[in-house]
Amino acid sequence: MGSQRALDVRLFDETVAAIALFEGAEHRLVYQNDACARLLGARPVGLPAREAFPEADAEEFLTVLDEVVATGRPRRLPEAREPDAGAPEQARYFVYSCTPVTMAEGRGAMVVALDTTAETMALERYEAVVTAVSQMVWVLRADGSAQELVPGWRRLTGSPWHDRMDERWGAYIHPRDRARLGREWRAALAQEPPRLFETTFRVRAADGSYRHMSTRCVPILRNGRAEEWIAATDDVEDTWSATLRERLLAEIAQVSGEGLDDSFAAVVKAIVPELADACVIMLLDNEEWPLPEHVPVTARRAASSTRHGLPAGPPLRDQTVVISDTVRDVLASRTPRTFHLPAGEGVPPNIVPAVTEQWLRNADATSVTLYPLVAEDIVLGYAATSTNGDAPAPGPADTRLMQKIFRSSERPIRKSLDLQRARRTALRLQHAHLTSPPTVPGASLAACYEPASSAKRDRRRLV
């Protein structure tokens, strides 16, 4: 500005921004528009700035005026005005710039202020909302960079937040979920227009286990393009586990098989591949408990299942194994035990039949976990589950969930046990009441009734 006469201050009268002009060594207030009067209160024109703004909290503003006029460099600052104690009005927030100008009496300054009260309070409310929720909240940008708004990543993973969605970030995602998550995200980016993106995936927690996380991403559109996504991620492991457990138990409850083999066949089909890559049920041939010491005890392979994509499991042919002390310890403690299998190493001896040992080697098993199978306080045998290929060994949470499934399947197993006991009782009664047929001179025996067993149905034997 060349001079005050060249500047028609009426140009600022109707502007939205609050504008004030100061000149001279004392920064005399020579102009303020209506917006400035509403924002800062009407000030007497013609007074030095220190008299026009006598408030104690105006000291920083007066210092900025001195600095701008002295250095000739503009400044931009946020500011707030707190109401007087007991006053009904709320605090006001604004941002102002102070720019050096040339006035009629020499150097001066023009102050332009914008009321940001609504924006600031909206931001405060938003920050309060996201802080109050349990989810992690973060921003993902089109270039792959990410910013954590509501912390939670370190608490979950034990590691600091990584600010790019790259391989380092992907290392925390379960190996079985990485490819799917990548496909779903690329499909979401390709949508026109971009829409809400929702998915669930597993993240490695600080204790080494994997937890299911549910994520909702909302695109922020600029010129029709999604340049940012606001994501809220919540730990849903407990909900997922409870839902899965109820579904699997509902499947197991539908079992109407007449024997333990049928019941356990339904169990293994329910838990593979949801909870394990493979599972084999080993039933003891000894009903005595505790198991007799120094006497070999055999376990029979009664049921098995493997997930799709693995080599086919060996057929069921009543393969057996003389159980080891390791298996005896698992059964006696009634506590699961996991064996990690480094590359090239097999499972401990005598925990599964030889055909299963060979299959585990061929299928690149990474771990085997033994679970005792108990019904009505009777130890029936044990289950051996495996993780294969790129799947990590089960963590504590995975093992607890599997235990719950086996324990909760006790009802259909008990039904099979009751039926088995009833058969045995009926068989004993029939044997007790049947006598040898009499010898009748001149007659030949044409047929004889034999009691049925669980392996042999009622039949007639021709003689």
Protein Blocks (a to p, Z undefined) as FASTA:
>chain_A
ZZlklpcfklmmmpmbdcdddedjkopafbdcfklmmmnopadehiafklmmmcfklmmm
mmmmmmmmmnopacdddddddddehiabdcddddddddddddfkbcadddddddfklmmm
mmmmmmmmmmmpmbdcddddfkopacdfbgcklmmnopacdfbdcfklmmmpcfklmmmm
mmmmmmmmmpccddddddddddddfkopacddddddddddeehiafbdcdddddfklmmm
mmmmmmmmmmmmmpccfbfklmmmmmmmmmpcklombdcddddfbfbdcddehiacdddd
fbdcddehiacddddehiacdddfklmmmmmnopacdddddehiacdehkbcfklmmmmm
mnopabdcdddddeehiafbdcddddehjbccddfklmmmmmmmmmmmmmmmmmmmmmmm
mmmmmmmmmmmmpccddddehiacfbdcddddfkbccddddZZ
